[in-house]
């Protein structure tokens, strides 16, 4: 699985980082970012939860 964030719509709430710190972090620019190329298998459920919880729906996942 791969994850991505459309930073142009990110509001820096940090919810994705709280939900799945194995995949998301706050970047130097103050916006959330994905810092892994491939989501670890044990973090896939949390990644989906972060995607579904994002208040501005800027997280995408694909197999």
ChimeraX attribute file (.defattr): number of C-alpha atoms within 10 A of each C-alpha:
attribute: neighborCount
match mode: 1-to-1
recipient: residues
	/A:1	13
	/A:2	16
	/A:3	22
	/A:4	19
	/A:5	18
	/A:6	14
	/A:7	13
	/A:8	8
	/A:9	12
	/A:10	19
	/A:11	14
	/A:12	16
	/A:13	15
	/A:14	17
	/A:15	17
	/A:16	27
	/A:17	19
	/A:18	13
	/A:19	19
	/A:20	19
	/A:21	18
	/A:22	18
	/A:23	24
	/A:24	24
	/A:25	19
	/A:26	17
	/A:27	12
	/A:28	8
	/A:29	8
	/A:30	13
	/A:31	18
	/A:32	24
	/A:33	23
	/A:34	21
	/A:35	16
	/A:36	13
	/A:37	11
	/A:38	13
	/A:39	21
	/A:40	14
	/A:41	9
	/A:42	9
	/A:43	16
	/A:44	19
	/A:45	13
	/A:46	18
	/A:47	28
	/A:48	18
	/A:49	14
	/A:50	23
	/A:51	23
	/A:52	15
	/A:53	14
	/A:54	18
	/A:55	14
	/A:56	13
	/A:57	14
	/A:58	16
	/A:59	24
	/A:60	15
	/A:61	14
	/A:62	7
	/A:63	7
